[in-house]
């Protein structure tokens, strides 16, 4: 380790001459590796007789601590990827240091696999899931890996945290503006062997985007910063619900002096079975709609990027990503109607539709970082471009049958449908870090410009003739401009770590339906405060308190007044008047010896929205649309335990119990309240002394809970995994089984308009997978995460 004093006149002689007996000193440090890349998560301890002060470097490699008394200290610097160091240091006044760390010679990838790295690391503002320590994630993808994180759910409705609601997903600090199937497909294109860790940031500071009711999930990919080249290749084969899936990926890194380059390419193909069931109990009949879809997908993706050190204080870089996915699929919809008095079929609607969606998305980030003198001051600038383009073609046929199964003479409906969505996002973001004696300040601003064009044209077929149905077709243009600014301050005062910040966002939106000739204008000005205080009582006990306000914006597609047909008498419908919902959360937690964490939390969501199934007692017409109508309170307590009962067994366990009260401001939607509980356990085992053979057993169970305006059933999942390392730990062979019990999907029961309704999403996750991963070159890697300019836009594409 090299230490560079930015005040070279400071010496031990001076310290002896003017050393005051009682004076607080502010010590800051910038931590880098030999390639001048910032190193987060470095543990720095200042030790003297009877006292030890501790801290960690942040995501930008910055460290700060308030020393209560001048004098001689021993500085100990440790990180799993770098050589630990211990050296004496004399402090007499505020001091800034540059710490340069030397890499360890051990193979970090192998260390991650063999389990010396804890699976889950819980910190004051986030939970870190170390992907390399997860056996059941091996050979999978980012979507599959998300489902392995304790307390995190991932599905077609988005990503959520148990008991706390929806969250936004970032990849290397860049928030994805994707949702629904498009988000799932994007995550499927990221192999698990590219991932370093997943951060569940439950209490983001003001410098983070305000999106996400429950916070942010940041997926951090691996980057190798050692001189020379390195990389890996992976192939995988999976059987899911009887269908064969495959994947192949390659990664390469090259570093030489001031230049760092990286790239990866991925090919995958899969077939999936998914669908949903809607049930409605009318006074005189029961109505059920079962939609089952089989989809084949082919995906191609590549990423290329690089950084160049212009000088010891300045660097520039870029990242370009391209992704292409094509679907071929069909939906079969059965919609029987039964008389309640006799239980006999009254009629049946059946729909068969063929779909062929194609989606291309690409993004480009350009970034510049400049150190501003000494003391850790820094300026960074990010410019981002994002484009999502999707086309859909489908043929739709709906038939009506009588109670005996005979097709009626006038019940056939034929449609040909085309749809398009083109979203372009430009963002510009600047941030400044300003360490001072009073606090470490960060300030920044962001401009975002979004243009969204979408259409859906239905052509009703009659023989060889077709004509556009204007009652179902739509052409829609949406623009959204956002101006945001923030200020955040962090300070260490004795045993306290304090943080306070404020973010303000001004937004102007305009939606125009060309078909309906309807304009919807909305303007927002919202303040998003964040506060946190961490009290480090001693090495055994840490108490933290936090408060924050966040926003959840509708996806672009839900704002489009577009009808997606299920049958001739049922459809999904968008809502251009849908507004964001806002959530305020307060939490207090206690951590004992870094293995036992107890948390109590309270949250309130106002102007909440949800998809509501609308049905009337006098018609068979049923549609599902998003509405703002909810006010929700949640409070609960969670317990997390990380233990190693034996040297060969590591166990991560979680329990979360919470109460939800949801109040509706729509008269025909009933209020609901009740308790919920979630349990999970993740266990990894080493079967030999060298830790080259490992296994895993993971299980989670979600007991009935209040979900928006409904109550879910009990659902659960069991995963098994086995991994073998060979060829000097360069080759990893993994076998995994996911959702063995085929019970990982929920059913939600609601009451709307005086009728009981149910919604069951049976997207099936059970699979059996085998994978081979071979690493070459210098495999000493670390996570690479940086914020870019379009964190809050890319999540909302659908």
Secondary structure as UniProt FT lines:
FT   STRAND          2..5
FT   TURN            8..9
FT   HELIX           12..18
FT   STRAND          25..33
FT   TURN            34..35
FT   STRAND          43..48
FT   TURN            49..50
FT   STRAND          51..56
FT   TURN            59..60
FT   STRAND          62..67
FT   STRAND          71..79
FT   TURN            80..81
FT   STRAND          82..91
FT   STRAND          95..101
FT   HELIX           108..114
FT   STRAND          120..122
FT   STRAND          126..130
FT   HELIX           131..133
FT   TURN            136..139
FT   HELIX           142..146
FT   TURN            147..148
FT   TURN            150..151
FT   STRAND          152..155
FT   TURN            156..157
FT   STRAND          158..161
FT   TURN            162..164
FT   STRAND          165..171
FT   TURN            172..173
FT   STRAND          174..178
FT   HELIX           180..188
FT   HELIX           192..194
FT   STRAND          195..201
FT   TURN            206..207
FT   TURN            213..214
FT   STRAND          216..224
FT   STRAND          228..240
FT   TURN            241..242
FT   STRAND          243..256
FT   TURN            257..258
FT   STRAND          259..281
FT   STRAND          285..311
FT   TURN            312..313
FT   STRAND          314..339
FT   TURN            340..342
FT   STRAND          345..355
FT   STRAND          358..371
FT   TURN            375..376
FT   STRAND          378..402
FT   TURN            403..404
FT   TURN            409..410
FT   STRAND          413..435
FT   STRAND          440..462
FT   TURN            463..464
FT   STRAND          465..468
FT   TURN            470..472
FT   STRAND          474..493
FT   TURN            494..495
FT   STRAND          496..513
FT   TURN            514..517
FT   STRAND          518..536
FT   STRAND          541..552
FT   HELIX           557..559
FT   STRAND          563..567
FT   TURN            568..569
FT   STRAND          570..573
FT   TURN            576..577
FT   STRAND          581..592
FT   TURN            593..595
FT   STRAND          596..615
FT   TURN            617..618
FT   STRAND          622..646
FT   TURN            647..648
FT   STRAND          649..664
FT   TURN            667..668
FT   STRAND          672..686
FT   TURN            689..690
FT   STRAND          693..702
FT   STRAND          706..707
FT   TURN            708..709
FT   STRAND          710..712
FT   STRAND          715..726
FT   TURN            727..730
FT   STRAND          731..738
FT   TURN            740..741
FT   STRAND          747..752
FT   TURN            753..754
FT   STRAND          755..761
FT   STRAND          767..777
FT   STRAND          781..784
FT   TURN            789..793
FT   STRAND          794..797
//
